């Protein structure tokens, strides 16, 4: 695999974002690693299709067409920044613990946060776009995701030892405080040269939300549902639907060990956008179905989901600070603004599920 291979580069809205891909030494190093790992599996980069590169402040993702053993397919090379480098060893561990629900990586470099992944097939989003507007399509993936979360409960300490951030239910107020401090430090640094800080990023305004946060965390913890893996960004582009009835979950760079029900926040938002809030009760019950038989009534489970739906915004807020080293003030300011926007949702009315 050569550095001078023709590529298609996608920087999205982040034309000026700094990533290690722009450093020739680093780029040659990761491509050489991928070449060795592919060769060990009888594969090589195809010379008939272009490589494509997707660059974001929080990841480098390279689509590599490969051939070998009479087959042609695609693999994905991913690099995470230090704050989410845990995704590489996490992906490998999930393939051991819950193989039916995740991708089995071809190779990982846990120390450098690099992963080489097989193609997962069709995205769930693509399947949704092809079918009539029927929110019931979400029922089975949510049911399977919850089943996977329950299976991972015994591995919570293992997850944290892999470097997955700890945001346990009782620790969420501390995570909130750290996130507010991140927002404050970034806006203090960037307000003068870039822009005035948005009112919603004012630390006094954000800290005023803390008392209700404390009450919700205590109430949720009292319900006794164990912490486990929270994907934290489970939208329809974060799971594959390679065949009817089968779903594969991926992209764990925003994950944390937290209350499992926090995971429902993002899919609930996507479902509401596509189908309207009236679709949520049925999907809520599909997600909660695998959690029955745990000694909690349906009413208690639904109440826990409502509380966690509020608290899930903290996980989303945290993720916006996981950038590659050397991120520009502009990138950091945009991340802090997104973090603040998510935290401000703690003041909103009760979620509709």
Buried (B, 14 or more C-beta within 10 A) or exposed (E): BEEEEEBEEEBEEBEEBBBBBEEEEBBEBBBEBBBEBBEEBEBBBBEEBEBBBBBBBBBBBBBBBBBBEEEEEBBBBBBBBEBBBBBBBBBBBBBEBBEEBBBEBBBBBBEBBBBBBBBBBEBBBEBBEEEEEEBEBBBBBBBBBBBBBBBBEEBBEBBBEBBBBBBBBEBBBEBBBBBBEBBBEBBEBBBEEBEEBBEBBBBEBBEEBBEEBEEBBEEBBEBEBBBBBBBBBBBBBBBBBBEEEBBBBBBBBBBBBBBBBBBBBBBBBBBBEBBEEEBBEEBBBBBBBBBEEEEBEEEBBBBBBBBBBBBBBBBBBBBBBBBBEEBBEBBBBBBBBBBBBBBBBBEEEEBBB
